[in-house]
């Protein structure tokens, strides 16, 4: 089994295309769980093409695909950002979670 961190950018792009096609096929036959699995694989692969150093502890970012929340980063470990979701009322959710950095959008200026 090959680790994503060992792949070149071209290999990552190739894998992304493969999983996007698999997601489309699954969607055509109505296999929603398979679509979600392949989309998650694409998100992880895209994280390996991002720059973890761009995401700083204490900063707040948009969450792609979830406009109802922002994400306050506590720390970054590899391609995962650990922190807390913040809702539209600026309430921080209690549970700490990890998101692939590819899901983080623009930095929110407070």
Secondary structure by P-SEA (a helix, b strand, c coil): ccccccccaaaaaaaaaaaaaaaaaaaaacaaaaaaaaaaaaaaaaaaacccccccccbbbbbcccccbbbbbccccccbbbbbbbcccccccccccccccccccccccc
